[in-house]
Amino acid sequence: SQEFQVRLASDQLCAEPSEDFRFASAVAAYGMLLRQSKFLGTASWDWVIDTASASSGADARGLRSEFIHLAKTARRLSQ
């Protein structure tokens, strides 16, 4: 692998992240919560569930709803 950086002008940034990006963010935070990562920031189980639910979109195979169910189970077990 090779690291590279690209500078973006402020007009190149999108105002609202896509539904897929928001869902992926919830999945990443889920993993950090499970590992009790020091990089977790302010993410919580409620944030993961709310964000994933709000950005689940078209879920033809039911994988996103299954993830939400797993997150709810993990929240319950972590209390």
C-alpha positions as CSV (number, residue, x, y, z in Angstrom):
1,S,0.0,0.0,0.0
2,Q,1.0,3.6,-0.5
3,E,-0.3,6.6,1.4
4,F,-1.3,9.7,-0.5
5,Q,-3.1,12.9,0.4
6,V,-5.3,15.2,-1.7
7,R,-6.4,18.6,-0.6
8,L,-10.0,19.6,-1.3
9,A,-11.4,23.0,-1.7
10,S,-14.4,23.8,0.6
11,D,-16.7,23.9,-2.4
12,Q,-15.8,20.2,-3.2
13,L,-17.1,18.9,0.1
14,C,-20.6,17.5,0.1
15,A,-23.0,19.1,2.6
16,E,-24.6,15.9,3.6
17,P,-23.0,12.5,3.7
18,S,-24.7,9.8,1.7
19,E,-26.9,7.2,3.3
20,D,-24.3,4.5,2.7
21,F,-21.6,6.6,4.3
22,R,-23.7,7.2,7.4
23,F,-24.5,3.5,7.7
24,A,-20.8,2.6,7.3
25,S,-20.0,5.1,10.0
26,A,-22.4,3.4,12.4
27,V,-20.8,0.0,11.6
28,A,-17.3,1.4,12.3
29,A,-18.5,2.9,15.6
30,Y,-20.1,-0.5,16.5
31,G,-16.7,-2.1,16.1
32,M,-15.0,0.6,18.2
33,L,-17.5,0.1,20.9
34,L,-17.0,-3.6,21.0
35,R,-13.3,-3.1,21.3
36,Q,-13.6,-0.2,23.7
37,S,-11.4,1.8,21.4
38,K,-9.6,4.9,22.6
39,F,-10.6,6.5,19.3
40,L,-14.3,6.1,20.0
41,G,-15.0,9.8,20.7
42,T,-18.6,10.5,21.6
43,A,-20.2,7.5,19.8
44,S,-22.5,5.4,21.9
45,W,-24.8,2.4,21.4
46,D,-27.7,4.7,21.0
47,W,-25.9,6.7,18.3
48,V,-25.0,3.5,16.4
49,I,-28.6,2.3,16.5
50,D,-30.1,5.6,15.6
51,T,-27.7,6.3,12.8
52,A,-28.0,2.8,11.3
53,S,-31.8,2.9,11.5
54,A,-32.0,6.3,9.9
55,S,-29.7,5.3,7.1
56,S,-30.7,1.7,6.4
57,G,-32.4,2.6,3.1
58,A,-33.2,-0.2,0.6
59,D,-32.4,-3.4,2.4
60,A,-33.4,-6.1,0.0
61,R,-31.5,-8.9,1.7
62,G,-32.2,-7.7,5.2
63,L,-28.5,-7.3,6.1
64,R,-28.8,-3.8,7.4
65,S,-31.8,-4.7,9.6
66,E,-29.8,-7.7,10.9
67,F,-27.0,-5.3,11.9
68,I,-29.4,-3.1,13.7
69,H,-30.6,-6.1,15.6
70,L,-27.0,-7.0,16.5
71,A,-26.3,-3.5,17.7
72,K,-29.4,-3.6,19.9
73,T,-28.3,-6.9,21.4
74,A,-24.8,-5.6,22.0
75,R,-26.3,-2.5,23.8
76,R,-28.4,-4.7,26.0
77,L,-25.4,-7.0,26.8
78,S,-23.1,-4.1,27.6
79,Q,-25.4,-2.6,30.3
